[in-house]
Amino acid sequence: MAEPGAKADPDTDDIRVDGRPIRSDVRRVYIVLNKPTGFVTTVRDPHAEHTVMELVKSVGERLYPVGRLDAETAGALILTNDGDFAQALAHPSHRVQKTYRAVVRGTVNEFAVTDLRSGVMLDDGLATAGAATVVECRPDDNVTIMDLTIGEGRKRQVRRMLQYVGYRVLALTRTRIGPVTLEGLAPGTWRKLRAGEIAALMEDQPPDRLDPSDRPDRSDPSADRHSREGAKPEPRSQASRAPSSRRDAGATGDPRSPRASGGRRDAGAADDPQASRAPSSRRDAGATGDRRSPRTSGSRPDAGATGDRKASRARGSR
């Protein structure tokens, strides 16, 4: 290499490491191993009695494990020689959902399950189970079997979460990685990943990494709760309601004015409240006169009664 960062074309350039040529026709291999307990997830460890590489020697390619499983934890483990695939899958931002089956001491109550789903605070931050389900309770054996699904891969995360809510893990097995399961795999055996599983693993993105075109458009009226009925109606003011008939017309007027009547007979009620009630006929006209004036009669023959008392005595003397 002439200088750091120089690029080479494997189809035209002769690329060697420590004098040995690098193969350009390496086939990509993707497998899932049902790891038994007692095997360390590493390529080489002088202190480990067994490593997972002992179980995949028959593959014929140099593989690397994607992620880790504790020696005491069994289950699904993906191995590959595709560096880009391994890096993308193991990156924390990818958050592939992984399901674990745990056997714990005691009877797990609903409060512990709720805490696991809501999240528990570990020494390295909040840890949440996307799903936590009790599969079986065995009171005679004093154990509970449950499934937990997480999107992270912190060290001994599931064991620490269960310990936080008060339960000790007796056995732990990873049963699923995204779409990849252990179906048909005995402990210590492996199989190749299907093309659909590989594509699904690479496309399995968390909601915050979705393409903007895949997100729901909040500006779309159909996303609004009132879209089916159109715009949300505005509150009606007190003066906006129109009278339904002439009879109610007075109710919409000034509240300080007296209520109008629907007939002529009550027209006087709309005048000055100090005024007396208007007569409805000629007969009552005298009642509306001035109280200081003498009551008038409705006919001529009684006119003499209204004369001076002196004149009346004078006629009587004659």
DASULDA-V132571 format. One record per residue. D_FIRST is the distance of its C-alpha to the first C-alpha in whole Angstrom. Layout:
D_FIRST
D_FIRST
//
This chain:
0
4
6
7
9
7
9
9
13
14
17
15
12
11
9
10
10
12
12
14
14
14
17
18
21
22
25
26
29
31
34
36
38
41
40
43
44
42
39
36
34
30
28
29
31
33
36
36
39
38
35
34
32
35
37
34
33
34
32
30
27
25
26
26
29
30
32
34
37
39
40
44
43
43
42
40
36
33
30
27
24
23
21
23
26
26
25
28
30
30
30
33
34
34
37
38
41
42
45
46
49
51
54
55
58
61
62
60
62
62
61
58
57
57
55
52
52
53
50
50
49
47
45
42
44
46
45
47
48
48
51
53
55
58
58
60
63
64
67
68
64
64
60
59
56
54
51
49
46
44
41
39
37
38
38
42
43
46
47
47
49
51
52
52
55
57
56
54
52
53
50
48
46
43
45
43
40
40
42
41
43
44
47
47
45
46
45
42
41
39
39
36
36
38
36
39
38
34
35
38
35
33
36
38
37
40
42
41
38
40
39
42
43
44
46
50
51
53
54
56
60
59
58
60
63
66
64
67
70
68
68
69
73
74
77
80
82
86
87
85
87
90
94
94
98
101
102
99
99
100
97
95
97
97
97
100
102
104
103
105
107
107
111
113
115
113
112
114
112
109
111
112
112
115
117
119
119
120
123
122
126
129
131
128
128
130
128
126
128
128
129
132
134
136
135
136
138
137
140
143
146
144
144
148
146
144
147
148
150
153
153
153
156
158
158
159
162
163
//
